């Protein structure tokens, strides 16, 4: 097995390992290794020091130029999120639609396209609008009146 092929195999393994890792770094090391292997195969580089220099430079440059863009593909898009709050607190104050009339304080609401079990001291009927005042894991507490910023 030639040294060029070893670089290419290592590069492919690094790129495949990115499926198991979520840091979005190994793929750039893999790109650096593949480029080094190809340059070595084509006879453009030969010395071991130059091989490692090419590997390092290509990996670093591709990492700095593309990581931010590529990482967005894996994290998705979110708008108006307050990163300081944990996920369960971000919904407090959100507007919901009642999808199942509340009986004995329990019903169902629609929040961000997902139906939630909810509790309320207010009388709420299907189609009403309510506001989230608390999130207890998989159940919301809602009320008929909008939550003001001071109440949070």
PyMOL commands that set and color helices and strands:
alter all, ss='L'
color gray80, all
select helices_A, chain A and resi 3-17+26-41+48-75+87-90+149-151
alter helices_A, ss='H'
color red, helices_A
select strands_A, chain A and resi 95-103+106-111+114-119+129-135+139-143
alter strands_A, ss='S'
color yellow, strands_A
deselect
rebuild
show_as cartoon
